[in-house]
Amino acid sequence: MNGVGSSRRRFLALVAAVAVAMLLVGRHLTHESGAAPAHRAPLLAADAAAGSGGRGKLVVHVVGAVRRPGLYQLHSGARIADAVRRAGGTTRKANLEAINLAAPVEDGLQVVVPRVVPAPAGGAAAEDPAATGGPIHLNTATLEQLDTLPGVGPVTAQKIVDWREEHGAFTSVDDLDAIPGIGPARLEQLRDLVAP
């Protein structure tokens, strides 16, 4: 009986030793050929990133003269026209001349489709940009359009365009505070006349 227990202990010790040896051999073989798997993992991650480069998702907020205002998810590389289309298209009151439909959209951008504002009585054009077709859009406005804003001359208009090119799209009217020459008082004066 004691001999059987001793044989059994020896057999279990042998099995354990074989298991440890197999584990060590497996680790050694994996380590030797491990250069390929270790090298392959970063390549796969880089390939995945490169493969989805043009397919990332971004979210925009579409408001104004559209049929279904709200948040919409678009593919990267989308244009303002794509965002407007996702919002059900424009209403009959949309002023499409005041928005650049070809402009690219960025994640977190608010797309404002302005409404046509009727001309004042008597046919006289108002000087207020908001009365001539809605707010001026900071992300798409030309130098000439920005120059029509009260207190914004050609120099400040160029600073706005330069800031836009350097930092990307305006996400809020409050971003104008970063423009030299536009302080809190001027910002409040412009708040109702411009949109991101």
VMD Tcl script that draws the C-alpha trace (Angstrom):
set ca {
  {0.00 0.00 0.00}
  {2.86 2.32 0.91}
  {4.56 1.40 -2.37}
  {1.45 2.35 -4.33}
  {1.25 5.76 -2.57}
  {4.94 6.32 -3.21}
  {4.56 5.41 -6.89}
  {1.58 7.68 -7.18}
  {3.53 10.60 -5.63}
  {6.41 9.98 -8.02}
  {4.02 9.85 -10.96}
  {2.38 13.18 -9.95}
  {5.81 14.76 -9.45}
  {6.83 13.54 -12.91}
  {3.64 14.95 -14.46}
  {4.25 18.29 -12.71}
  {7.88 18.34 -13.89}
  {6.80 17.60 -17.47}
  {4.17 20.37 -17.30}
  {6.75 22.88 -16.02}
  {9.21 21.80 -18.71}
  {6.54 22.20 -21.42}
  {5.67 25.63 -20.07}
  {9.31 26.72 -20.14}
  {9.84 25.33 -23.65}
  {6.64 27.08 -24.79}
  {7.81 30.39 -23.36}
  {11.22 29.97 -24.95}
  {9.71 29.22 -28.38}
  {7.26 32.11 -28.08}
  {10.06 34.45 -27.05}
  {12.23 33.43 -30.01}
  {9.45 33.83 -32.53}
  {7.94 36.62 -30.44}
  {9.64 39.30 -32.53}
  {7.03 38.81 -35.22}
  {3.92 38.94 -32.96}
  {5.30 41.80 -30.87}
  {6.16 43.67 -34.06}
  {2.87 42.76 -35.71}
  {0.60 44.24 -32.99}
  {1.69 47.88 -33.51}
  {1.45 47.44 -37.28}
  {-2.10 46.19 -36.99}
  {-3.03 49.13 -34.77}
  {-1.42 51.55 -37.23}
  {-3.17 49.84 -40.16}
  {-6.50 50.12 -38.37}
  {-5.91 53.81 -37.71}
  {-4.88 54.41 -41.30}
  {-7.81 52.42 -42.61}
  {-10.31 54.44 -40.63}
  {-8.58 57.76 -41.30}
  {-11.26 59.03 -43.62}
  {-14.08 57.20 -41.90}
  {-14.14 58.72 -38.44}
  {-17.38 59.98 -37.00}
  {-18.14 63.53 -35.95}
  {-21.20 65.15 -34.41}
  {-22.71 68.46 -35.51}
  {-25.66 70.51 -34.26}
  {-27.86 71.72 -37.12}
  {-30.26 74.59 -36.34}
  {-32.14 77.36 -38.11}
  {-34.18 77.02 -41.28}
  {-34.03 73.21 -41.54}
  {-36.84 70.66 -41.31}
  {-35.44 68.63 -38.39}
  {-32.98 70.62 -36.24}
  {-30.84 68.54 -33.91}
  {-27.62 66.61 -33.40}
  {-26.38 64.53 -36.31}
  {-23.48 62.12 -36.75}
  {-21.52 62.46 -40.01}
  {-18.41 60.88 -41.50}
  {-15.23 62.94 -41.36}
  {-14.79 64.90 -44.57}
  {-18.49 65.80 -44.65}
  {-19.60 69.25 -45.83}
  {-22.19 71.71 -44.52}
  {-24.49 70.48 -47.32}
  {-24.30 66.93 -45.87}
  {-25.27 68.21 -42.41}
  {-28.21 70.17 -43.84}
  {-29.33 67.11 -45.82}
  {-29.22 64.96 -42.65}
  {-31.45 67.56 -40.95}
  {-34.14 66.96 -43.58}
  {-33.08 69.76 -45.91}
  {-33.92 73.42 -45.70}
  {-37.28 75.11 -45.28}
  {-38.65 77.60 -47.79}
  {-37.45 80.44 -45.54}
  {-33.78 79.39 -45.70}
  {-31.29 81.97 -46.95}
  {-28.79 79.71 -48.72}
  {-26.75 82.66 -49.97}
  {-25.70 83.39 -46.39}
  {-24.16 79.97 -45.78}
  {-21.30 78.15 -47.50}
  {-22.68 74.68 -48.21}
  {-19.28 73.49 -49.46}
  {-17.46 74.27 -46.20}
  {-16.13 71.21 -44.32}
  {-17.69 70.42 -40.96}
  {-15.75 69.72 -37.78}
  {-16.70 67.73 -34.71}
  {-18.78 69.84 -32.34}
  {-19.67 72.47 -34.94}
  {-23.03 74.20 -34.87}
  {-24.40 74.63 -38.39}
  {-26.82 77.57 -38.49}
  {-28.98 77.87 -41.60}
  {-30.22 81.48 -41.53}
  {-33.72 82.53 -42.48}
  {-34.55 85.12 -45.11}
  {-35.53 88.35 -43.38}
  {-38.02 90.49 -45.31}
  {-36.73 93.88 -46.46}
  {-37.83 96.78 -44.28}
  {-40.85 98.81 -45.36}
  {-40.11 101.47 -47.98}
  {-37.50 99.30 -49.71}
  {-34.56 100.88 -47.84}
  {-31.84 98.42 -46.94}
  {-30.93 98.28 -43.29}
  {-27.34 98.61 -42.16}
  {-27.70 95.86 -39.57}
  {-26.27 92.60 -41.03}
  {-28.88 90.61 -39.15}
  {-31.61 92.50 -41.04}
  {-30.12 91.66 -44.44}
  {-30.42 87.91 -44.24}
  {-29.51 86.78 -40.77}
  {-26.30 86.68 -38.81}
  {-22.86 86.66 -40.39}
  {-21.29 83.24 -39.92}
  {-17.80 83.48 -38.47}
  {-16.71 80.17 -40.02}
  {-17.65 81.06 -43.59}
  {-17.71 84.88 -43.77}
  {-15.42 86.72 -46.17}
  {-13.28 89.68 -45.17}
  {-15.81 92.00 -46.82}
  {-18.71 90.50 -44.84}
  {-16.81 90.76 -41.55}
  {-15.86 94.35 -42.37}
  {-19.56 95.31 -42.43}
  {-19.94 94.51 -38.72}
  {-20.06 97.53 -36.39}
  {-16.68 98.25 -34.85}
  {-14.93 95.68 -37.05}
  {-12.72 97.25 -39.67}
  {-10.48 95.58 -42.23}
  {-7.70 94.95 -39.68}
  {-9.96 93.20 -37.16}
  {-11.73 91.31 -39.97}
  {-8.33 89.97 -41.07}
  {-7.56 88.96 -37.45}
  {-10.83 86.99 -37.35}
  {-9.94 85.18 -40.58}
  {-6.38 84.53 -39.35}
  {-7.69 83.11 -36.06}
  {-10.10 80.86 -37.97}
  {-7.29 79.54 -40.18}
  {-4.97 78.94 -37.23}
  {-7.42 77.49 -34.68}
  {-10.13 75.94 -36.85}
  {-13.83 76.63 -36.73}
  {-15.44 78.96 -34.24}
  {-17.61 76.87 -31.92}
  {-19.19 79.83 -30.14}
  {-19.53 83.59 -30.55}
  {-17.57 83.81 -27.28}
  {-14.48 82.65 -29.21}
  {-14.28 86.22 -30.58}
  {-12.95 87.26 -27.17}
  {-9.61 85.69 -28.20}
  {-9.27 88.15 -31.11}
  {-7.09 91.17 -30.26}
  {-9.19 94.31 -30.54}
  {-12.47 92.65 -29.56}
  {-13.14 93.18 -25.89}
  {-16.19 92.36 -23.76}
  {-18.14 95.47 -24.88}
  {-17.54 94.81 -28.60}
  {-18.37 91.12 -28.09}
  {-21.76 92.02 -26.61}
  {-22.38 94.41 -29.51}
  {-21.65 91.61 -32.01}
  {-23.39 88.76 -30.18}
  {-26.71 89.07 -32.05}
  {-25.11 89.88 -35.41}
  {-22.83 86.85 -35.81}
  {-23.04 83.08 -35.44}
  {-20.39 80.34 -35.41}
}
mol new
graphics top color blue
foreach p $ca { graphics top sphere $p radius 0.5 }
foreach p [lrange $ca 0 end-1] q [lrange $ca 1 end] { graphics top cylinder $p $q radius 0.2 }
display resetview
